[in-house]
Amino acid sequence: MADRKNPLRDGARLKRTPQASTVVIFGATGDLTKRKLVPSLYSLHVEGLLPQDFKIIAFARRDKNDEIFRNDMREALQQHAGDIGNSTRMNQFLSLIHYHRGDFNQTEPYVELARSLEKLKSERGITGNRLFYLATPPSTYDAIIENLGAAKLNKSTSGWTRIIIEKPFGRDLRTAIELNNVVERVFAEDQIYRIDHYLGKETVQNILVFRFANGIFEPIWNRRYIDHVQITVAETLGVEGRGNFYEETGITRDIVQNHALQLFCLFAMEPPAAIDSSAVRNEKVKVLQAVKQFRERDVDDMVVRGQYAAGSLMGRRLPSYKEEEGVAPDSATETYFAAKFFIDNWRWADVPIYIRTGKRLPKRVTEIAIYFKNAPLQMFSEKARSQVGSNVLALRIQPDEGISLRFDSKVPGPSSFIRPVTMDFRYGTSFGQTPPDAYERLLLDALLGDSTLFTRSDENQMAWRLLDPLFKRWEQLGKIELPQYQIGTWGPAQADGLLRNDQREWRRL
Ligand code: BG6
């Protein structure tokens, strides 16, 4: 059994184990499969959360067979699954995996896949329930989806069929609509699970619980009490061998369009009528609809791009972005993004919401910091209040999962100095358990047919609509030299300027 307590085992969820099913992973030899998908499925297996009759079909181009692929996955589990299970469990799990070699662009491998699925059904009594997972580069999505349709794999005669599609879903509004049309020609919306793994994180789900299960925060969660908000998604990682991919996406498409805007929506949305897939997603869409659109001038004034230059991080000398493999020596791709957003509605009008995200920053940290308006402090002497800070509520998404509140306090002693102190909640200390990996939760939800934590097409498209003016302006500007920031620093000087112009500064993390 697992050495850790996994909250997915607890509570009502356990009463619903997924039905017998087969997961087909496209792009099975890729990084995502190794680092996240197979370890997460293994963890679900160890926890007893997978159905009795379960199979994984690994679909990829490379020349491998069951044995070779299982060995690859054994190594992947040893590296990425943490300290769970034992060798018997692992062997049991690995025996559920079958390798299916095929070119995504040809129809024959899909016809063979259909045959294999039928065979499993008749030989092993596995029902027709199947979950397709597209863990491939976005350029392959159209072909895979169309071929699944052509092989009539989009519906099962005896069970459900679902498809998980990895982000980025499109690269702007137009391509997102086009891709959606392709998917919806083959699958119905309730079969489609657009994944943004941030939604599978416990701390991200807790944003709604924190806001709506407590009586004390919602009354002050608005423009009367909140001065501004800072959303940070900082990484120490670089592009990790994905230079080609990054040249196509940049951090705006990789992180802002999805992860950062999801945090933004959960922070800003109105209370949904229920925590279910349609009510929650309706409210998120309303937030995005109310965000003030950027005009051309706003893009220049309110958005900062940057790119990392060579430098040191944690004692290691690291190359610049332009020196990464697969990156053009004159690349104008952004690895840092900071911007100021406004939501034009009754709750948020005039409250700036700043988002910053970057690769190769000094620390890995994701958080939402809510700065409250200052109290009138005239009653305290100038000396006493010299160190007073704003009240800041920080929702720490990772890695130090928790919530903290900063407030001012009297320094003990005869003087009347005031100094900020912090009240802290930590998941680890309060619950004594490690949150499961986001992919574990999301795979389980997809197997159970719950799409609340997945993105709906209108939500995805509203996020692209919001960013389209940025892409348009940057295209007009062409291949310019972006502001550089040294690896291990908090982004280009222009990002500090963005807040300094508003008499504010970025939170020191
Ligand atoms: C992925 C991005 O979606 O999220 C990566 O493509 C990024 O560039 C990763 O590193 C961050 O995820 P996490 O869960 O480590 O914050």
Residues whose N, C-alpha, C, O or C-beta is under 5 A from the ligand:
A	BS01	BG6	D254
